[in-house]
Amino acid sequence: MNGVFGSTPQTSESAFMPQILRILVLLLLVLANAFSQSCFAKEPSESKHAKKPNIVFLLADDLGWTGTGSFGSDFYETPNLDGMVKDGIKFTNAYAACTVCSPTRASIMTGMYPARLRCTDFIAGQNRSKAKLKIPDWTKRLESRHVTIAEALKEDGYRTAHVGKWHLNSPTSRKTPDGTDALSQGFDVSIQKPDGTKGYFLRSGKAKAKEGYVTDWLTDQACEFIAKSAEADEPFFLYFAYHTPHTPIQGRPDLVEKFRGKVDAKAIHRNPTYAAMVASLDQSVGRVLDALKSSGIEENTIVIFTSDNGGLTQRYGVHDNFTENLPLRRGKGSAYEGGVRVPAIVKWPSNLPAGAQSDTPIITIDYYPTLLALSGARGNEKHSVNVDGVNLLPVFKNPEHEFGRNLYWHYPHYHAGGDGPYSAIRQGDYRLIEFFEDDSLRLYDLAKDIGEESDLSRELPEKTASLHAELKSWRERIAAQLPSPNPNWDPNNDGSRRSK
C-alpha cells in the first residue's frame, strides 16, 4: 500500500493496539501533571492573598472641600492628588460624618453614625458652662466593644498599621489603659508623632527622630510598612491619618518661602504657610503612591483619600491664618456644608474607571462596609446589624449609581469656631438644618444654592415638615443624645459668637 508520505508495510490492526495504548497513557500523564501544576504551583496562602487587595486609607485633617487643585483651589498646589483624580474616581458630594474630627474617625472605624456611637465631639471636647443648652454626657472614646475595620481585616489575615493621628482614645487612657488605643483596636502597628515634637517640627534625641517635619517623618514610616508588607507578600491595611493641615499653622520653611512669592491678594486662598502644609500633604501622598509602584503592588492596592471635616475658617480670628471653603458656607464646627463636605478620591488601577466623576452623595460611614466587601472579611455579624453605611462597590463600578437614601448629621455641642447644637439631613438636593437653641429650621436646595444662602423653609413648608419628621425619626431609631436646658444659662456671658 502506498501511503501519503510513501510506501508503508502491511500490518494487522491488532499490531497497532499496544502503541496506541502507550500514547494514551503518556497523554493522560501529561494532562495530570499540567492539572497538578495549575493547582499547586502556589501555596494556598499565596493564592488567597492574590485575591485580596491591599488597602491604603489616607485621611487629611481639616482639609476643606476646595483644599486641592482638582477640587477648586486657586492657590494650593497638589499635583499628586490631582493625579489620583485623573487615575481614579473623584467624588463631588462626599461628606464627613461630623463637623469635627474624632466622631468622623470613629465612623470610619465602625461604619456607624457618631450619634449611634455617642461619640459626637472631638475628644475631649469643650463645654460652655453658661451656654443656653447643656450638652449630653457623651462618650469620650471609641469603646472597645465595637468591632473596628482594623479588627475585621486583621481577623481575615491582613497586616494592619495605623500611622499618624488616632484621637479616639479616652483622655485618661495614658494613665489608665482602657483598650481605646489603636493597638487595642485591631492594629498590629501604631506609629504616632514622637514625644517632644513641637507642633510640626521634630526635635533630635526624641524617639530616635531626627530634626525635620513631622509629615515627612510619618511618611517614612508608612512607606517602610508598605515595603515590608510587599516583601512578606501579605495583604495589608494602612490607615495613614495625617495631622495636616490642622492647627498650628506651620509649614516646612522651604515650601513657605516658595508660596510666599506666589500670593495673589485677590485669590480666595492666599496664606503661604497653609499652602505649604497642603503641599507637604500632597508630597506625602505622592511618596506613598510611589512606594506602592516600586514594590510592584500598585495594581492590587486600592487607595482612598478624604478628610475628617471641612476646613477651619475661624471667622472670628484673623482670616489669613487659616483657609476658606467658598463657595460653601462656613467651615469646621459649623452646621453648614463647609463643615462637612470634603474632597474624596478613590484609585484602584485596572479596577476602577480612570478620570471618572461621581456626584452621588457618600459619607465616611460607607467605607467600613465597602472595605469588608472588597476584602471578603466578615467582621462581626452581631455588630454589622448596626452598620449605618452602604457598600460603595456599585458606585465604583458605575459612578452614576444612586443609593436613594438620606444622610444625617448630629452635633449636640458647641464649637469655638462654629454654631451651637444642631442636627441635619440631606435628601436628594435638599438639606435641612435644625438648630436646638431656638428650635429653628433652615431648608436649602443645594443644586441651586450650594452656598446655603436662601432659606426655603417658609416657601416650602411641606418639604420642611417632611424632612424634619425624617430627621426626628432617625434620631429616635439610633437613640441620639440631645442637649437640655441649662439652669445656669447666662445670656450676657454664654460664650456665643455665632452667626446663622
C-alpha positions as CSV (number, residue, x, y, z in Angstrom):
1,M,0.0,0.0,0.0
2,N,1.3,3.4,-1.0
3,G,0.7,6.0,1.9
4,V,0.6,9.7,1.6
5,F,4.3,10.0,2.6
6,G,5.4,6.9,0.6
7,S,5.1,3.2,0.9
8,T,4.3,1.6,4.3
9,P,4.4,-2.1,5.2
10,Q,1.3,-4.0,5.7
11,T,0.4,-4.6,9.3
12,S,-2.5,-6.2,11.1
13,E,-4.9,-3.9,13.2
14,S,-4.0,-5.8,16.4
15,A,-0.4,-4.8,16.0
16,F,-1.2,-1.1,16.4
17,M,-3.1,-1.6,19.8
18,P,-0.1,-1.6,22.2
19,Q,1.3,1.5,20.6
20,I,-2.0,3.4,20.8
21,L,-2.3,2.4,24.5
22,R,1.1,3.7,25.2
23,I,0.3,7.0,23.6
24,L,-2.9,7.3,25.5
25,V,-1.2,6.6,28.8
26,L,1.5,9.2,28.1
27,L,-1.1,11.7,27.2
28,L,-3.0,11.2,30.4
29,L,0.2,11.6,32.4
30,V,0.9,14.9,30.7
31,L,-2.6,16.2,31.4
32,A,-2.5,15.1,35.0
33,N,0.9,16.8,35.5
34,A,-0.5,20.0,34.0
35,F,-3.5,19.9,36.3
36,S,-1.3,19.4,39.3
37,Q,0.9,22.3,38.3
38,S,-2.1,24.6,38.0
39,C,-3.5,23.6,41.3
40,F,-0.4,23.5,43.5
41,A,2.2,25.8,41.8
42,K,1.3,28.4,44.5
43,E,0.9,27.8,48.2
44,P,-2.7,28.1,49.4
45,S,-1.8,31.3,51.3
46,E,-0.3,32.9,48.1
47,S,-3.5,32.2,46.1
48,K,-5.6,33.5,49.0
49,H,-3.5,36.7,49.2
50,A,-3.6,37.3,45.5
51,K,-7.3,37.7,45.6
52,K,-7.2,40.2,48.4
53,P,-6.5,43.8,47.6
54,N,-4.2,45.9,49.8
55,I,-5.9,48.9,51.3
56,V,-4.4,52.3,51.8
57,F,-6.7,54.8,53.6
58,L,-5.3,58.4,53.6
59,L,-7.1,60.8,55.9
60,A,-6.3,64.5,55.9
61,D,-7.1,66.6,59.0
62,D,-9.2,69.8,58.5
63,L,-8.8,69.8,54.7
64,G,-11.8,71.6,53.2
65,W,-13.8,70.7,50.1
66,T,-11.8,73.1,47.9
67,G,-8.5,72.3,49.5
68,T,-6.8,70.8,46.5
69,G,-6.2,72.0,42.9
70,S,-8.6,69.5,41.3
71,F,-11.3,70.5,43.8
72,G,-11.1,74.2,43.0
73,S,-8.3,75.8,45.0
74,D,-6.9,79.0,43.3
75,F,-3.6,78.8,45.2
76,Y,-2.8,75.4,46.8
77,E,-0.7,73.1,44.6
78,T,-1.5,69.3,44.8
79,P,-0.1,67.6,41.7
80,N,-0.2,64.1,43.3
81,L,-3.8,64.3,44.5
82,D,-4.8,65.8,41.1
83,G,-3.0,62.8,39.5
84,M,-5.2,60.5,41.7
85,V,-8.3,62.2,40.3
86,K,-7.0,61.6,36.7
87,D,-6.4,57.9,37.6
88,G,-9.4,57.2,39.7
89,I,-12.9,58.5,40.8
90,K,-13.5,62.0,42.1
91,F,-16.5,62.3,44.5
92,T,-18.0,65.8,44.4
93,N,-20.6,65.1,47.1
94,A,-18.5,63.4,49.7
95,Y,-19.1,64.1,53.4
96,A,-17.6,63.6,56.8
97,A,-19.9,62.2,59.3
98,C,-19.3,65.1,61.7
99,T,-18.2,68.7,61.6
100,V,-15.2,67.9,63.9
101,C,-12.6,65.1,63.8
102,S,-13.0,62.3,66.5
103,P,-16.6,61.4,65.5
104,T,-15.7,61.2,61.9
105,R,-12.7,58.9,62.7
106,A,-15.0,56.7,64.8
107,S,-17.4,56.5,61.8
108,I,-14.6,55.3,59.5
109,M,-13.5,52.7,62.0
110,T,-17.0,51.3,62.6
111,G,-19.4,52.3,59.8
112,M,-21.7,53.8,62.3
113,Y,-23.1,57.3,62.7
114,P,-21.3,59.2,65.6
115,A,-24.7,59.7,67.2
116,R,-25.2,55.9,67.4
117,L,-21.7,55.6,69.0
118,R,-22.5,58.6,71.2
119,C,-19.0,59.8,70.3
120,T,-20.2,63.2,69.0
121,D,-17.5,65.7,69.6
122,F,-13.7,65.9,69.3
123,I,-12.0,64.2,72.3
124,A,-12.1,65.6,75.0
125,G,-14.4,68.3,73.7
126,Q,-15.3,71.6,75.3
127,N,-18.1,72.8,77.5
128,R,-19.7,76.2,77.9
129,S,-21.0,76.2,81.4
130,K,-23.1,79.4,80.9
131,A,-24.5,78.5,77.5
132,K,-28.2,78.2,76.8
133,L,-28.1,74.5,76.5
134,K,-26.4,71.8,78.5
135,I,-24.5,69.2,76.3
136,P,-25.3,65.5,76.9
137,D,-23.0,63.1,78.8
138,W,-21.3,61.8,75.6
139,T,-18.8,59.0,75.2
140,K,-15.2,60.4,75.0
141,R,-13.6,57.4,73.3
142,L,-14.2,54.7,70.8
143,E,-15.5,52.0,73.0
144,S,-13.6,48.7,72.7
145,R,-16.9,46.7,72.4
146,H,-17.2,47.9,68.8
147,V,-15.5,45.9,66.1
148,T,-13.3,48.2,64.0
149,I,-12.4,47.8,60.4
150,A,-8.8,47.0,61.5
151,E,-10.1,44.2,63.7
152,A,-12.2,42.7,60.9
153,L,-9.3,42.8,58.4
154,K,-6.8,41.5,60.9
155,E,-9.0,38.5,61.6
156,D,-9.1,37.9,57.8
157,G,-5.3,37.8,57.5
158,Y,-4.4,41.4,56.9
159,R,-1.4,43.1,58.3
160,T,-2.7,46.3,59.8
161,A,-0.9,49.6,60.5
162,H,-2.0,53.0,61.9
163,V,0.3,55.9,61.2
164,G,-0.3,59.4,62.4
165,K,-3.2,60.8,64.5
166,W,-5.5,58.5,66.3
167,H,-7.7,60.8,68.5
168,L,-10.1,58.0,69.6
169,N,-8.6,57.0,72.9
170,S,-10.1,58.4,76.1
171,P,-8.4,61.4,77.7
172,T,-7.3,59.3,80.7
173,S,-6.1,56.2,78.7
174,R,-2.4,57.1,79.0
175,K,-2.6,56.9,82.8
176,T,-5.1,54.1,82.9
177,P,-5.1,51.9,79.7
178,D,-8.7,51.0,78.8
179,G,-8.5,49.4,75.3
180,T,-9.2,52.5,73.3
181,D,-5.7,53.0,71.7
182,A,-5.0,51.9,68.2
183,L,-3.1,48.8,69.2
184,S,-6.1,47.6,71.2
185,Q,-8.5,48.3,68.3
186,G,-7.0,45.9,65.7
187,F,-3.8,47.5,64.6
188,D,-0.6,45.4,64.6
189,V,1.4,48.6,64.4
190,S,0.7,52.2,65.6
191,I,3.2,54.9,64.8
192,Q,2.4,58.4,66.1
193,K,4.5,61.5,66.1
194,P,7.4,61.3,68.5
195,D,7.2,62.7,72.0
196,G,8.9,66.1,72.1
197,T,7.5,67.2,68.7
198,K,6.8,70.9,68.8
199,G,3.9,71.4,66.5
200,Y,5.0,70.0,63.2
201,F,8.7,70.1,63.9
202,L,10.7,67.1,65.3
203,R,13.5,67.5,67.8
204,S,16.6,65.4,67.7
205,G,17.1,62.9,70.5
206,K,13.4,62.2,70.9
207,A,12.2,58.7,70.0
208,K,15.1,58.3,67.5
209,A,13.6,61.1,65.4
210,K,15.8,63.5,63.5
211,E,15.1,67.1,63.2
212,G,12.6,67.7,60.4
213,Y,9.0,68.0,59.5
214,V,6.6,65.5,61.1
215,T,4.6,64.8,58.0
216,D,7.8,63.7,56.2
217,W,8.8,61.5,59.2
218,L,5.4,59.8,59.3
219,T,5.6,59.2,55.6
220,D,8.9,57.5,56.0
221,Q,7.2,55.1,58.4
222,A,4.2,54.5,56.1
223,C,6.5,53.7,53.1
224,E,8.6,51.4,55.2
225,F,5.4,49.4,56.2
226,I,4.4,49.2,52.6
227,A,7.8,47.8,51.5
228,K,7.9,45.2,54.3
229,S,4.3,44.1,53.6
230,A,5.1,43.7,49.9
231,E,8.2,41.7,50.7
232,A,6.3,39.5,53.0
233,D,3.7,39.0,50.3
234,E,0.8,39.6,52.7
235,P,-2.3,41.7,52.2
236,F,-2.2,44.9,54.3
237,F,-4.4,47.7,55.6
238,L,-2.6,51.0,56.1
239,Y,-4.6,53.8,57.8
240,F,-2.5,56.9,57.4
241,A,-4.2,59.7,59.4
242,Y,-2.4,63.0,58.8
243,H,-2.2,65.9,61.2
244,T,-2.0,68.4,58.4
245,P,-3.4,71.0,57.7
246,H,-4.8,71.2,61.3
247,T,-3.5,73.9,63.5
248,P,-0.9,75.0,64.5
249,I,-0.3,76.6,61.1
250,Q,3.3,75.6,60.5
251,G,4.7,74.9,57.1
252,R,8.1,73.5,56.0
253,P,10.3,76.6,55.6
254,D,11.4,75.8,52.1
255,L,7.7,75.5,51.0
256,V,6.6,78.5,52.9
257,E,9.2,80.6,51.1
258,K,8.1,79.1,47.7
259,F,4.4,80.1,48.2
260,R,5.2,83.4,49.7
261,G,6.3,84.6,46.3
262,K,3.1,83.3,44.7
263,V,0.5,85.0,46.9
264,D,-2.3,86.8,45.0
265,A,-4.2,89.2,47.2
266,K,-7.3,88.7,45.0
267,A,-7.4,84.9,45.4
268,I,-9.7,83.1,47.8
269,H,-6.8,81.1,49.2
270,R,-3.8,83.3,50.0
271,N,-2.0,82.0,53.1
272,P,1.5,80.8,52.1
273,T,2.1,78.9,55.3
274,Y,-1.2,77.0,54.9
275,A,-0.4,76.3,51.3
276,A,3.0,74.9,52.4
277,M,1.2,72.5,54.7
278,V,-1.1,71.3,51.9
279,A,1.9,70.9,49.7
280,S,3.6,68.7,52.3
281,L,0.4,66.6,52.5
282,D,0.4,66.2,48.7
283,Q,4.1,65.3,48.6
284,S,3.4,62.6,51.2
285,V,0.6,61.2,49.1
286,G,3.0,61.1,46.1
287,R,5.6,59.2,48.1
288,V,3.0,56.6,49.3
289,L,1.9,56.1,45.7
290,D,5.5,55.7,44.6
291,A,6.1,53.2,47.3
292,L,3.2,51.1,46.0
293,K,4.5,51.3,42.5
294,S,8.1,50.5,43.3
295,S,7.0,47.5,45.4
296,G,5.1,46.1,42.4
297,I,1.8,46.1,44.2
298,E,0.1,49.2,42.7
299,E,-2.4,47.2,40.6
300,N,-3.6,45.2,43.6
301,T,-4.0,48.2,46.0
302,I,-7.0,50.4,46.5
303,V,-6.2,53.9,47.7
304,I,-8.8,56.1,49.3
305,F,-8.2,59.8,50.2
306,T,-10.6,62.1,52.1
307,S,-10.7,64.5,55.0
308,D,-12.2,64.3,58.5
309,N,-14.2,67.6,58.3
310,G,-14.2,70.9,56.5
311,G,-11.5,73.5,56.6
312,L,-11.2,75.7,59.6
313,T,-12.2,79.3,58.5
314,Q,-12.1,80.8,62.0
315,R,-14.4,83.6,61.1
316,Y,-13.8,85.3,64.5
317,G,-10.0,85.2,64.2
318,V,-7.6,86.6,61.6
319,H,-8.8,85.4,58.2
320,D,-5.5,84.8,56.6
321,N,-4.4,82.5,59.5
322,F,-6.5,79.7,58.1
323,T,-8.3,78.8,54.9
324,E,-11.6,79.3,53.1
325,N,-14.2,76.8,51.8
326,L,-16.1,79.0,49.3
327,P,-18.4,78.6,47.6
328,L,-19.5,76.5,50.6
329,R,-20.8,78.4,53.7
330,R,-18.7,78.4,56.8
331,G,-16.3,75.6,57.9
332,K,-15.2,73.2,60.7
333,G,-17.5,73.2,63.7
334,S,-20.5,74.8,61.8
335,A,-23.8,73.3,60.8
336,Y,-23.3,74.2,57.1
337,E,-21.8,72.4,54.1
338,G,-18.4,74.0,54.7
339,G,-18.2,72.0,57.9
340,V,-18.9,68.5,56.5
341,R,-18.4,68.4,52.7
342,V,-14.9,67.1,51.9
343,P,-12.8,66.0,49.0
344,A,-12.7,62.3,48.3
345,I,-10.8,60.3,45.7
346,V,-10.6,56.6,45.1
347,K,-7.9,55.0,42.9
348,W,-7.5,51.3,42.1
349,P,-5.7,50.7,38.8
350,S,-7.4,48.4,36.3
351,N,-10.4,48.0,38.6
352,L,-11.9,51.5,38.7
353,P,-12.6,53.8,35.8
354,A,-9.9,56.4,35.4
355,G,-10.8,60.1,35.3
356,A,-14.4,59.4,36.4
357,Q,-16.5,61.7,38.5
358,S,-19.4,60.7,40.7
359,D,-21.9,63.2,42.1
360,T,-23.5,60.5,44.2
361,P,-23.6,61.6,47.9
362,I,-21.3,59.4,50.0
363,I,-20.3,59.7,53.7
364,T,-17.5,58.3,55.9
365,I,-19.7,55.6,57.4
366,D,-19.7,54.0,53.9
367,Y,-16.0,53.0,54.0
368,Y,-16.4,50.2,56.6
369,P,-18.9,48.1,54.6
370,T,-17.0,48.9,51.4
371,L,-13.7,47.6,52.7
372,L,-15.4,44.5,54.1
373,A,-16.9,43.8,50.7
374,L,-13.5,44.4,48.9
375,S,-11.6,42.1,51.2
376,G,-14.2,39.4,51.8
377,A,-13.8,39.9,55.6
378,R,-16.9,39.1,57.6
379,G,-16.5,41.4,60.6
380,N,-18.8,40.7,63.5
381,E,-22.2,39.6,62.4
382,K,-23.9,40.9,65.5
383,H,-22.1,44.2,65.1
384,S,-22.9,44.5,61.4
385,V,-26.6,44.8,62.2
386,N,-25.8,48.4,63.4
387,V,-23.6,49.4,60.5
388,D,-25.2,52.5,59.0
389,G,-23.1,52.9,55.9
390,V,-23.6,51.4,52.4
391,N,-21.2,49.3,50.3
392,L,-19.8,51.7,47.6
393,L,-18.8,49.0,45.1
394,P,-21.9,49.7,42.9
395,V,-20.8,53.3,42.5
396,F,-17.2,52.2,42.0
397,K,-18.4,50.2,39.0
398,N,-20.9,52.8,37.8
399,P,-20.1,56.3,39.1
400,E,-23.7,57.4,38.3
401,H,-25.2,54.8,40.6
402,E,-27.6,56.3,43.2
403,F,-28.4,54.8,46.6
404,G,-31.7,56.7,47.2
405,R,-31.1,57.3,50.9
406,N,-30.9,60.1,53.4
407,L,-27.7,61.4,55.0
408,Y,-27.7,62.6,58.6
409,W,-25.6,64.7,61.0
410,H,-26.0,65.2,64.7
411,Y,-23.8,67.6,66.8
412,P,-25.3,68.3,70.2
413,H,-22.4,70.5,71.2
414,Y,-20.9,74.0,71.0
415,H,-17.8,74.7,68.9
416,A,-15.4,77.7,69.3
417,G,-15.4,78.5,65.6
418,G,-18.9,77.3,64.7
419,D,-22.6,77.0,65.6
420,G,-24.4,75.7,68.6
421,P,-26.0,72.3,68.8
422,Y,-27.8,71.1,65.6
423,S,-29.0,68.2,63.5
424,A,-29.2,68.0,59.8
425,I,-30.5,65.8,57.0
426,R,-29.8,65.7,53.3
427,Q,-32.4,64.1,51.0
428,G,-31.7,64.4,47.3
429,D,-30.6,68.0,46.7
430,Y,-32.4,69.3,49.8
431,R,-30.6,69.9,53.1
432,L,-32.5,70.7,56.3
433,I,-30.8,72.0,59.5
434,E,-32.4,72.1,62.9
435,F,-30.9,74.4,65.5
436,F,-31.6,73.3,69.0
437,E,-31.1,76.6,70.8
438,D,-34.1,78.3,69.3
439,D,-35.8,75.2,67.6
440,S,-35.5,76.9,64.2
441,L,-35.3,75.1,60.9
442,R,-33.4,76.1,57.7
443,L,-34.0,74.4,54.3
444,Y,-31.7,74.7,51.3
445,D,-31.7,73.4,47.8
446,L,-28.0,72.5,47.2
447,A,-28.5,72.1,43.4
448,K,-29.4,75.8,43.1
449,D,-27.8,77.2,46.3
450,I,-24.6,75.4,47.2
451,G,-23.7,78.3,49.5
452,E,-26.8,77.8,51.6
453,E,-27.8,81.5,51.3
454,S,-31.6,81.2,50.6
455,D,-33.6,79.6,53.4
456,L,-36.7,77.8,51.8
457,S,-38.3,76.7,55.0
458,R,-41.2,79.1,54.7
459,E,-41.5,78.9,50.9
460,L,-41.7,75.0,51.1
461,P,-43.4,74.2,54.4
462,E,-44.5,70.7,53.4
463,K,-40.9,69.7,52.4
464,T,-39.6,71.3,55.6
465,A,-42.1,69.3,57.7
466,S,-41.4,66.1,55.9
467,L,-37.6,66.3,56.3
468,H,-38.0,67.4,59.9
469,A,-40.1,64.3,60.6
470,E,-37.5,62.1,58.9
471,L,-34.7,63.7,61.0
472,K,-36.6,63.2,64.3
473,S,-37.4,59.6,63.4
474,W,-33.7,58.9,62.7
475,R,-32.7,60.3,66.0
476,E,-35.2,58.1,67.8
477,R,-34.0,55.0,65.9
478,I,-30.4,55.4,66.9
479,A,-31.1,56.8,70.4
480,A,-29.3,60.1,69.6
481,Q,-28.4,62.2,72.7
482,L,-30.0,65.6,72.9
483,P,-28.9,68.8,74.7
484,S,-31.1,70.0,77.5
485,P,-31.9,73.4,79.0
486,N,-29.1,74.8,81.1
487,P,-30.2,76.1,84.5
488,N,-27.0,78.1,84.7
489,W,-27.5,79.9,81.4
490,D,-26.2,83.5,81.4
491,P,-27.3,85.2,78.2
492,N,-24.8,88.0,78.8
493,N,-21.9,85.6,79.3
494,D,-22.7,82.4,77.4
495,G,-19.7,82.5,75.0
496,S,-21.9,82.8,72.0
497,R,-20.4,84.4,68.9
498,R,-22.2,82.5,66.2
499,S,-23.8,83.8,63.1
500,K,-26.7,81.9,61.4
